[in-house]
Amino acid sequence: MTNKDTANSENTVLVTGGTGKTGSRVAARLTALGVPVRIGSRTAAIPFDWADRATWTPALTGIGSVYLAYQPDVAVPGAPADIKAFAEHAVAAGVRRIVMLSGRGEPEALECEGIVRDSGLEWTVVRCAFFAQNFSEGAFADYILAGEVALPSGDVPEPFVDTDDIADVAVAALTADGHTGQVYELTGPRSLTFAEATAEIAAATGREIAFIPLSRTEFVASLTSYGVPADVVSLLDYLFGTVLDGRNEQTTDGVFRALGRAPRDFADYARDVAKSGAWSVPADA
């Protein structure tokens, strides 16, 4: 079986955010297991768009389970209304199981989790720390390439979680019994400040990468100058001004509870990305 969007089976999984950091990994793992996947994206053969509810029922038709990765984040205004409507569409379409990507320390995310819990679907919540991959696939990748990471939270610890761990937990919850009704809070095995994370990336790459502390105002201006979309800028400003204030610095056992193994360390992530060449700078740059 393949991940063709035309798959129509009660075992088919709709992966919303199917081209994103976690969704692409979830889709790849499901496909490798022989599980039929429908990619939820605006450009798919059966389009799915969070901003266009008319696309939801066609995308949910013939679907047994859903990986719910709301864009841009379940903490943004309007997310609860969309999650409630989406859950109602999923129930009406005959979906049985939903695995929701959520965020730690976000009051708005907790509201969305409650909506999913009360939906009548078999549910699992995957509540995550800040993604390690934001340094290589997100808004901070250009900072690493430029050799200067300028952020407003250099001294706040965060137990960065690897998106490969998130995908492994999500796939287990989508395909195996025993995960229904569980909230898995996922972190890495240790907490690092953003300055320390930058230093580990520098060590892995063998490059000098400076960490520059900024005010939030300076941070927003910097992101804007790099051409980061306004909605992403707004979300990152919210995260650094609220949930990245130390409230989430403790590590958790969520990966071990879900998978029976330890989470991946940030140093392993940095080493593997460095080996891939994603942070390499041309000699004449």
Buried (B, 14 or more C-beta within 10 A) or exposed (E): BEBBBEBEEEBBBBBBBBBBBBBBBBBBBBBEEEBBBBBBBEEBEBBBBBEEEEBBEEBBBBBBBBBBBBBBBBBBEEBBEBBBEBBBBBBEBEBBBBBBBBBBBBEBBBBBBBBBBEBEBBBBBBBBBBBBBBBBBBBBBBBBBBBBBBBBBBEBBBBBBBBBBBBBBBBBBBBEEEBEEBBBBBBBBBBBBBBBBBBBBBBBBEBEBBBBBBEBEBBBEBBEEEEBEEEBBBBBBBBBEEBBEBEBBEBBBBBEBBBEEEBBBBBBBBBBBBEEEBBEEEEEE
